[in-house]
Amino acid sequence: MRKIFTPLTVLVALMFVYAPVMIANAPYESTMGLVQKIFYFHVPAWWAMFTGVLICGIGSAMHLFRRAPAADRLAAAAGELTVLFGAIGLVTGPLWGRKAWGVWWQWDARLTMALLLELIFVGYLLVRKYGGPGSDKLGAAMAVFGMANVPFVYVSVNIWRTVHPKTSVVPTLGPGMFGAFWYSVLSFMLLFTLLLTIRFHLEQQRAELDRLYLAEEE
């Protein structure tokens, strides 16, 4: 971890320093103008959240069926990042929606399912922390259930009538917007990777301390 931590931290910092310049130079959207630039933070945050959901869900499934402690620790780390990046998406979305739709929130399919997904993983963290004996297994089941909801959240805008833009928006972006968008996605995903690496290392250290503590008691 130490070998990649410093260069990855420097790279992420430099990318986020340059990101405002990249976004500022991107063209304005014809109807929403300046507020559309929230798009470059909102969508990448959701991508990072979905990545966290998948890692947490897969790690939890491995813990449930194979009793893999390392996978459980990775799931716990990813679960926290899922809530973090989900919160970013839920804050930036209404800021964008207020200008685009005239309201802060609409209880349509995409928004409601995204909020429920966030609440599932908030519940996952609460269960793991306060659930008592066996809470890791109950939390793991919640994470797998949350992961199963991701495809429905993603395709909801294509199935039901919703105010949220469809998933086909990204391929239609102009050259200037397209580059800024993928730069933002890469920045967020590298930040996610950095935080996940740190958080997983912390879980590993905690597990080792617990092992040493129990060995000392014996």
KOLDOMAR-466935 format. One record per residue (C-alpha): residue number from 1; x, y, z; residue in three letters. Coordinates in pm, whole numbers, plus 50000, padded with zeros to 5 digits. Example, Ala and Ser with C-alpha at 12.3 -4.5 7.8 and 13.67 -1.06 7.14 Angstrom:
REM residues 2
[1,[51230,49550,50780],ala]
[2,[51367,49894,50714],ser]
//
This chain:
REM residues 218
[1,[50000,50000,50000],met]
[2,[50279,50242,50089],arg]
[3,[50424,50213,49739],lys]
[4,[50106,50334,49567],ile]
[5,[49968,50563,49838],phe]
[6,[50190,50867,49779],thr]
[7,[50183,50872,49395],pro]
[8,[49809,50801,49391],leu]
[9,[49744,51079,49642],thr]
[10,[49949,51326,49438],val]
[11,[49775,51223,49116],leu]
[12,[49427,51258,49267],val]
[13,[49514,51596,49418],ala]
[14,[49647,51727,49085],leu]
[15,[49345,51602,48895],met]
[16,[49102,51770,49134],phe]
[17,[49302,52092,49125],val]
[18,[49278,52099,48746],tyr]
[19,[48915,51977,48734],ala]
[20,[48758,52326,48783],pro]
[21,[48964,52455,48490],val]
[22,[48854,52164,48271],met]
[23,[48489,52211,48367],ile]
[24,[48499,52590,48330],ala]
[25,[48633,52554,47975],asn]
[26,[48363,52304,47880],ala]
[27,[48082,52448,47662],pro]
[28,[47757,52567,47819],tyr]
[29,[47449,52353,47770],glu]
[30,[47199,52541,47549],ser]
[31,[46900,52537,47786],thr]
[32,[47038,52514,48141],met]
[33,[47353,52722,48103],gly]
[34,[47596,52737,48394],leu]
[35,[47401,52512,48632],val]
[36,[47445,52217,48397],gln]
[37,[47809,52200,48505],lys]
[38,[47692,52031,48827],ile]
[39,[47659,51733,48592],phe]
[40,[48038,51689,48606],tyr]
[41,[48021,51625,48981],phe]
[42,[47679,51463,49012],his]
[43,[47714,51178,48764],val]
[44,[48073,51076,48855],pro]
[45,[47970,51068,49223],ala]
[46,[47693,50820,49135],trp]
[47,[47941,50611,48934],trp]
[48,[48166,50593,49239],ala]
[49,[47864,50504,49454],met]
[50,[47759,50220,49221],phe]
[51,[48117,50090,49222],thr]
[52,[48108,50092,49601],gly]
[53,[47776,49905,49599],val]
[54,[47914,49634,49371],leu]
[55,[48233,49587,49576],ile]
[56,[48037,49584,49900],cys]
[57,[47780,49341,49761],gly]
[58,[48033,49099,49613],ile]
[59,[48250,49109,49925],gly]
[60,[47945,49050,50143],ser]
[61,[47836,48754,49930],ala]
[62,[48183,48601,49965],met]
[63,[48162,48649,50341],his]
[64,[47818,48489,50357],leu]
[65,[47894,48184,50147],phe]
[66,[48269,48135,50194],arg]
[67,[48328,48296,50534],arg]
[68,[48605,48518,50397],ala]
[69,[48704,48775,50665],pro]
[70,[48913,48982,50422],ala]
[71,[48617,49010,50184],ala]
[72,[48399,49126,50474],asp]
[73,[48651,49395,50566],arg]
[74,[48664,49511,50204],leu]
[75,[48283,49519,50199],ala]
[76,[48275,49732,50514],ala]
[77,[48519,49980,50361],ala]
[78,[48322,49997,50036],ala]
[79,[47994,50035,50226],gly]
[80,[48116,50354,50392],glu]
[81,[48228,50498,50058],leu]
[82,[47892,50404,49905],thr]
[83,[47718,50623,50161],val]
[84,[47971,50904,50116],leu]
[85,[47947,50927,49737],phe]
[86,[47574,50863,49749],gly]
[87,[47537,51166,49975],ala]
[88,[47732,51376,49724],ile]
[89,[47492,51263,49451],gly]
[90,[47186,51336,49664],leu]
[91,[47311,51688,49741],val]
[92,[47422,51784,49390],thr]
[93,[47110,51636,49228],gly]
[94,[46858,51873,49392],pro]
[95,[47088,52169,49328],leu]
[96,[47076,52083,48960],trp]
[97,[46707,51985,48965],gly]
[98,[46595,52314,49122],arg]
[99,[46714,52501,48814],lys]
[100,[46622,52236,48557],ala]
[101,[46278,52133,48690],trp]
[102,[46181,52425,48912],gly]
[103,[46164,52203,49225],val]
[104,[46423,52058,49460],trp]
[105,[46285,51705,49451],trp]
[106,[46048,51484,49251],gln]
[107,[45926,51149,49380],trp]
[108,[45981,50981,49045],asp]
[109,[46125,50634,48990],ala]
[110,[46496,50720,48955],arg]
[111,[46516,50964,49244],leu]
[112,[46312,50753,49483],thr]
[113,[46503,50432,49407],met]
[114,[46836,50612,49441],ala]
[115,[46732,50747,49781],leu]
[116,[46622,50400,49892],leu]
[117,[46955,50255,49780],leu]
[118,[47137,50514,49989],glu]
[119,[46918,50433,50291],leu]
[120,[46985,50060,50251],ile]
[121,[47357,50121,50289],phe]
[122,[47310,50364,50575],val]
[123,[47117,50080,50739],gly]
[124,[47402,49842,50650],tyr]
[125,[47650,50057,50840],leu]
[126,[47418,50096,51140],leu]
[127,[47354,49722,51158],val]
[128,[47726,49644,51146],arg]
[129,[47804,49894,51421],lys]
[130,[47511,49841,51659],tyr]
[131,[47360,49506,51561],gly]
[132,[47549,49293,51814],gly]
[133,[47654,48930,51754],pro]
[134,[47586,48814,51401],gly]
[135,[47550,49169,51273],ser]
[136,[47816,49108,51009],asp]
[137,[47601,48837,50848],lys]
[138,[47283,49047,50865],leu]
[139,[47468,49345,50722],gly]
[140,[47612,49129,50446],ala]
[141,[47261,49017,50348],ala]
[142,[47152,49382,50334],met]
[143,[47448,49466,50109],ala]
[144,[47363,49183,49867],val]
[145,[47003,49306,49859],phe]
[146,[47126,49660,49790],gly]
[147,[47349,49536,49508],met]
[148,[47053,49360,49348],ala]
[149,[46876,49697,49328],asn]
[150,[47148,49868,49122],val]
[151,[47026,49749,48777],pro]
[152,[46674,49870,48857],phe]
[153,[46804,50213,48961],val]
[154,[47008,50239,48642],tyr]
[155,[46735,50139,48395],val]
[156,[46446,50305,48579],ser]
[157,[46467,50618,48361],val]
[158,[46434,50405,48048],asn]
[159,[46135,50203,48177],ile]
[160,[45918,50451,48366],trp]
[161,[45816,50806,48284],arg]
[162,[46054,51026,48480],thr]
[163,[46184,51383,48483],val]
[164,[46538,51253,48517],his]
[165,[46747,51241,48194],pro]
[166,[46778,50898,48033],lys]
[167,[47099,50695,48035],thr]
[168,[47149,50782,47668],ser]
[169,[47256,51139,47755],val]
[170,[47629,51067,47793],val]
[171,[47690,50936,47436],pro]
[172,[47524,51250,47296],thr]
[173,[47760,51495,47469],leu]
[174,[47952,51733,47247],gly]
[175,[48334,51710,47215],pro]
[176,[48407,51970,47486],gly]
[177,[48155,51825,47730],met]
[178,[48257,51466,47654],phe]
[179,[48621,51523,47752],gly]
[180,[48534,51714,48069],ala]
[181,[48286,51445,48172],phe]
[182,[48527,51154,48140],trp]
[183,[48801,51355,48310],tyr]
[184,[48563,51405,48604],ser]
[185,[48468,51037,48607],val]
[186,[48835,50936,48614],leu]
[187,[48906,51184,48895],ser]
[188,[48622,51052,49109],phe]
[189,[48710,50690,49044],met]
[190,[49075,50749,49138],leu]
[191,[48958,50926,49454],leu]
[192,[48733,50628,49528],phe]
[193,[49027,50389,49476],thr]
[194,[49249,50594,49708],leu]
[195,[48989,50611,49985],leu]
[196,[48903,50242,49949],leu]
[197,[49271,50148,49976],thr]
[198,[49311,50356,50292],ile]
[199,[48988,50233,50447],arg]
[200,[49062,49866,50373],phe]
[201,[49409,49900,50521],his]
[202,[49253,50046,50835],leu]
[203,[49014,49750,50861],glu]
[204,[49307,49510,50824],gln]
[205,[49495,49689,51103],gln]
[206,[49189,49676,51330],arg]
[207,[49151,49303,51270],ala]
[208,[49517,49248,51356],glu]
[209,[49480,49451,51676],leu]
[210,[49174,49247,51774],asp]
[211,[49370,48926,51714],arg]
[212,[49659,49046,51928],leu]
[213,[49421,49158,52201],tyr]
[214,[49248,48820,52214],leu]
[215,[49584,48640,52212],ala]
[216,[49698,48851,52507],glu]
[217,[49382,48767,52704],glu]
[218,[49437,48397,52649],glu]
//
